[in-house]
Amino acid sequence: MEDSKWMRAMHWVGQRLLAAFWSLLAGLVILYGNGESDLVTLVLYSNKLNRLDAINKVEDPLNASPWCIPTGAVTIVVAELSYMLGLWPMFGFLSPLIVVSDCVPSCASAALAVHG
């Protein structure tokens, strides 16, 4: 019984040390970025990351990258099926209704954004 308590305590301490390590590592990445400036400055002011000019130069986005529409459609279908399978154990036959009620407003807003 005492070994089990000791193992649980060591597991708890190990989990906290691991979380602290990854938090420290994430903080260092944000603080030091690429070694020359911090990550926040790179995101805000770097020309390599600022791609709005390239996006604004595209006249017809549907013809610029025709593979995006089928890829997006397949991604949405797989995501919705996964969503339905994830909800099935809890909600059963209501899962398709939940998925459709969540999907229709987002699909409609995406269609309005594309077609104006």
N, C-alpha and C positions, 0 to 999 in steps of 0.2 A: 504494500500500500504506500509506503514511504517513497519507493522508487518512482511510482506513478506520479506522485505529487511533485517530486524533484524534476521529472521529465517535463511535466506541464509547465513548471516554472522556467525551465531552460528554454523550452519552445517559445514561451511568451517573451522572454528576454531576447531571444534570437530574432523573433519577428520584429520587435521594436528596433533592434540594431539594424536590421536590414532596411526597414522603412526609413530610419534616420540616414543611412548611407545613401539611398536613392534620392531622398529629399535634398541632401547636401550636394550630391552630384548634379541634380537638376538646377539647383541654385547657382552652382559654379558655371554651368553652361550658360545660364541667363546672364550672369554677371560678366563673364569673360568672352562670350560669343566666339568669334573666330580668332581671338588672340590680339586683334587690333582695336576692336570696339565691342561694346556689349550687344547682346542680341536685340534689345529694344531699339537701339540706334540703327542696327543693320536693317531691321524690318521697316522702320519709318523712313530712312533716308537712302538706302542702297538702290542704285539703278538696276542692279541685277534682279532684285526682288520686285521692283515697281514695274509691272507689266501692263498697266492700264493704257499706256500709249499704244502698245501692240494690239490690245483688244479694241481700242477705238478706231484703228485703221482698217479693220475688217468691215467691208461694205455689206456682204451677205453671209452671215454666220452659218446658214443652213447649207450653202454650197462650199464654204471654206473647209469644213470638216464633215463630210457626209457619213463617216463611220460613227459619229457621236450619237445619232438618233437610235440606230439599232443597239448600240452598246448600252445606252441609257434605258432602253426598253427591256432588254434582258436583265439588267441590274435591278430594275423596279420589280419585275416579275419574280426574280429569285428572292429579293428582299421581302416582298409581300407573302410569298409562300413560306419563307422562314418565320416571318412574324406570325402567320396563321398556325404553323406547327408549334411554335413556342407557346402560343395562347391556348392551344387545344387541350392540354391536360387540365387546365383550370376552368375554362369556359365551355369546352365541348362544342356543340353545334352552334353556339353563338359566336364562335371565333371568326367565321367568314363575315358575319354581319359587322363585327367590330373592325375587322381589317378594311372592309369596304367603306365604312363610315369614317375611318381615318384616312383612307387613300383618296377618296373622291375630292375633298376640298383641296388637298395639296396638288393633285393632278390638274384640277380646274384652274388653280392660281398659276401653275406652271404654263398651262396652255394660254392663259391670258397674257402672261409675261412675254411669251414668244410671238403671239399674233397681235398683240396690242389690244 
